[in-house]
Amino acid sequence: MPLVRVKTKYQVTLPTGIREQVGLRIGDLLEAKVEKGKITLAPKAVIDRGIAESIEDYGKGRSYGPFESAEDMLKSLHANAKKLRAPNSRQPRR
């Protein structure tokens, strides 16, 4: 097991073999936490808040599709646009 040294600003260098095993690249983020008296570092993927909200919406069934064709998708978009423009919708008229 390779040893690493804590430097003056509490920096450590991860050995090449360990970095390669988990596929770390420059700029990647690691989540650091203490578990049973040990420090663990785990690669962490960070996604844009808008993407996270979209994934949540999809998981809750707030999505359209899947569609068999682009034409079917366009029909769905037009039908939903008509619903939004309907007089009883909450959208203000122009």
Contact map, one row per residue, 1 for C-alpha under 8 A:
1110000000000000000000000000000000000000000000000000000000000000000000000000000000000000000000
1111000000000010000000000000000000000000000000000000000000000000000000000000000000000000000000
1111100000000000000000000000000000000000000000000000000000000000000000000000000000000000000000
0111110000011110000000000000000000000000000000000000000000000000000000000000000000000000000000
0011111000011000000000000000000000000000000000000000000000000000000000000000000000000000000000
0001111111110000000000000000000000000000000000000000000000000000000000000000000000000000000000
0000111111110000000000000000000000000000000000000000000000000000000000000000000000000000000000
0000011111100000000000000000000000000000000000000000000000000000000000000000000000000000000000
0000011111100000000000000000000000000000000000000000000000000000000000000000000000000000000000
0000011111110000000000000000000000000000000000000000000000000000000000000000000000000000000000
0000011111111000000000000000000000000000000000000000000000000000000000000000000000000000000000
0001111001111100000000000000000000000000000000000000000000000000000000000000000000000000000000
0001100000111110000000000000000000000000000000000000000000000000000000000000000000000000000000
0001000000011111011000000000000000000000000000000000000000000000000000000000000000000000000000
0101000000001111111000000000000000000000000000000000000000000000000000000000000000000000000000
0000000000000111111100000000000000000000000000000000000000000000000000000000000000000000000000
0000000000000011111110000000000000000000000000000000000000000000000000000000000000000000000000
0000000000000111111111000000000000000000000000000000000000000000000000000000000000000000000000
0000000000000111111111111000000000000000000000000000000000000000000000000000000000000000000000
0000000000000001111111110000000000000000000000000000000000000000000000000000000000000000000000
0000000000000000111111100000000000000000000000000000000000000000000000000000000000000000000000
0000000000000000011111110000000000000000001000000000000000000000000000000000000000000000000000
0000000000000000001111111000000000000000000000000000000000000000000000000000000000000000000000
0000000000000000001101111101000000000000001000000000000000000000000000000000000000000000000000
0000000000000000001000111111000000000000000000000000000000000000000000000000000000000000000000
0000000000000000000000011111000000000000000000000000000000000000000000000000000000000000000000
0000000000000000000000001111100000000000000000000000000000000000000000000000000000000000000000
0000000000000000000000011111110000000000001100000000000000000000000000000000000000000000000000
0000000000000000000000000011111000000000001110000000000000000000000000000000000000000000000000
0000000000000000000000000001111100000000111100000000000000000000000000000000000000000000000000
0000000000000000000000000000111110000001111100000000000000000000000000000000000000000000000000
0000000000000000000000000000011111000011110000000000000000000000000000000000000000000000000000
0000000000000000000000000000001111100011100000000000000000000000000000000000000000000000000000
0000000000000000000000000000000111111111000000000000000000000000000000000000000000000000000000
0000000000000000000000000000000011111111000000000000000000000000000000000000000000000000000000
0000000000000000000000000000000001111100000000000000000000000000000000000000000000000000000000
0000000000000000000000000000000001111110000000000000000000000000000000000000000000000000000000
0000000000000000000000000000000001111111000000000000000000000000000000000000000000000000000000
0000000000000000000000000000000111101111100000000000000000000000000000000000000000000000000000
0000000000000000000000000000001111100111110000000000000000000000000000000000000000000000000000
0000000000000000000000000000011110000011111000000000000000000000000000000000000000000000000000
0000000000000000000000000000011100000001111100000000000000000000000000000000000000000000000000
0000000000000000000001010001111000000000111110000000000000000000000000000000000000000000000000
0000000000000000000000000001111000000000011111000000000000000000000000000000000000000000000000
0000000000000000000000000000100000000000001111100000000000000000000000000000000000000000000000
0000000000000000000000000000000000000000000111110000000000000000000000000000000000000000000000
0000000000000000000000000000000000000000000011111011000000000000000000000000000000000000000000
0000000000000000000000000000000000000000000001111111000000000000000000000000000000000000000000
0000000000000000000000000000000000000000000000111111100000000000000000000000000000000000000000
0000000000000000000000000000000000000000000000011111110000000000000000000000000000000000000000
0000000000000000000000000000000000000000000000111111111000000000000000000000000000000000000000
0000000000000000000000000000000000000000000000111111111100000000000000000000000000000000000000
0000000000000000000000000000000000000000000000001111111110000000000000000000000000000000000000
0000000000000000000000000000000000000000000000000111111111000000000000000000000000000000000000
0000000000000000000000000000000000000000000000000011111111100000000000000000000000000000000000
0000000000000000000000000000000000000000000000000001111111110000000000000000000000000000000000
0000000000000000000000000000000000000000000000000000111111111110000000000000000000000000000000
0000000000000000000000000000000000000000000000000000011111111110000000000000000000000000000000
0000000000000000000000000000000000000000000000000000001111111100000000000000000000000000000000
0000000000000000000000000000000000000000000000000000000111111100000000000000000000000000000000
0000000000000000000000000000000000000000000000000000000011111110000000000000000000000000000000
0000000000000000000000000000000000000000000000000000000011111111000000000000000000000000000000
0000000000000000000000000000000000000000000000000000000011001111100000000000000000000000000000
0000000000000000000000000000000000000000000000000000000000000111110000000001000000000000000000
0000000000000000000000000000000000000000000000000000000000000011111000001000000000000000000000
0000000000000000000000000000000000000000000000000000000000000001111100000000000000000000000000
0000000000000000000000000000000000000000000000000000000000000000111111011000000000000000000000
0000000000000000000000000000000000000000000000000000000000000000011111011000000000000000000000
0000000000000000000000000000000000000000000000000000000000000000001111111000000000000000000000
0000000000000000000000000000000000000000000000000000000000000000001111111100000000000000000000
0000000000000000000000000000000000000000000000000000000000000000000011111110000000000000000000
0000000000000000000000000000000000000000000000000000000000000000001111111111000000000000000000
0000000000000000000000000000000000000000000000000000000000000000101111111111100000000000000000
0000000000000000000000000000000000000000000000000000000000000000000001111111110000000000000000
0000000000000000000000000000000000000000000000000000000000000000000000111111111000000000000000
0000000000000000000000000000000000000000000000000000000000000001000000011111111100000000000000
0000000000000000000000000000000000000000000000000000000000000000000000001111111110000000000000
0000000000000000000000000000000000000000000000000000000000000000000000000111111111000000000000
0000000000000000000000000000000000000000000000000000000000000000000000000011111111100000000000
0000000000000000000000000000000000000000000000000000000000000000000000000001111111110000000000
0000000000000000000000000000000000000000000000000000000000000000000000000000111111111000000000
0000000000000000000000000000000000000000000000000000000000000000000000000000011111111100000000
0000000000000000000000000000000000000000000000000000000000000000000000000000001111111100100000
0000000000000000000000000000000000000000000000000000000000000000000000000000000111111100111000
0000000000000000000000000000000000000000000000000000000000000000000000000000000011111110101010
0000000000000000000000000000000000000000000000000000000000000000000000000000000001111111100000
0000000000000000000000000000000000000000000000000000000000000000000000000000000000001111100000
0000000000000000000000000000000000000000000000000000000000000000000000000000000000000111110000
0000000000000000000000000000000000000000000000000000000000000000000000000000000000111111111000
0000000000000000000000000000000000000000000000000000000000000000000000000000000000010001111100
0000000000000000000000000000000000000000000000000000000000000000000000000000000000011000111110
0000000000000000000000000000000000000000000000000000000000000000000000000000000000000000011111
0000000000000000000000000000000000000000000000000000000000000000000000000000000000001000001111
0000000000000000000000000000000000000000000000000000000000000000000000000000000000000000000111
